[in-house]
């Protein structure tokens, strides 16, 4: 077995099925470091992320109970590119530091997959030995966002267009998973990927 653990990144656009792929990899034994979950933890009351957001954007970002007002923050950053860049500049270094700490603490023999929605947008692809990209057709993604997240079609399209394109993600992928044929087909792709990752590690 290789003495150095490969860095494996997982990414995909909103509603592409990336979280399902992460769950399937976890079932097979991967440790998932979920950037979105780290963000949420940092944004809890008392968290460094929440403090930074309030300092940057003011107390209007808080609910009366002192929680992050996600709707207010979302409305701000999706309407203002400069605000979004400022937010990312505050949060991303905190997330990367926490992810690095979790990676360092993982058992040496365990394969670790870093689930990073904005891996491409933040220019992190060169840091990884493997970049797994999950994609799904645009219409499928829009339908999922309308159905599962209660978004209008316009809102859903705006979220998708604020992220990297399929072509930009595919350009850095070492493994492209196409989620367009249902769960059994998706599971088959993940099973093949997992076998290759294990074989690569052992080789």
C-alpha positions, 0 to 999 in steps of 0.5 A: 500500500502506498505510504502517502494517502492520495488527496481525493476531491468530490464536486458537482453542481447544485442538484447534480447528485453529488451528495448521493455519491458521497453517501455511496462512497461512505458506505464503502468505507470512505471518510467524507470531509464535507465542506458544506457541513463545516461551513454550517458548523462555523456559522453556528452561534459562537462559530468563527464563521458567524462572527466574521459574517456579522463583522463584515455585513452587520447584525442584519445577518442575524435572526432575533435568536442570534442564529445566522439568517441564511435567507438574508445572507443568500439574498445579499450574496446572490445579488451582489458579486462583490458581497459574494467574493467578500463572503468567500474570502472570509469563509473559505480559509476557515473551511480549508483549515478545518478540513486540513485538520480533519484530514490529518487526524484520519487513520492513515489507511483510510481513503478520505474524500473531500466533498467540496461544492466549489472546488473548481470555482476556488481553484483547488483542483491542482491540489488533488490527485483525484477529482471526482465530478458528478454531473446531471442534465440541466433539466433534471437539476432544475426539476429537483431544485423546484421540487426539493428546495421550493425554488422557482425556475428562475431562482434555480437557474440563477444558482446554477449559473452562479457556479462553474459550468459543466465544461469547466468541471469536466476539464479538471475531472479525473473521474466523471460520473454522469447521474442521468439514469437512476440510482442503480446506474449511479451505484454501478459507477461508484462501485467501479470508481471505488474499486479503482481507488482501492487498486490505485492505493494498493498499487 
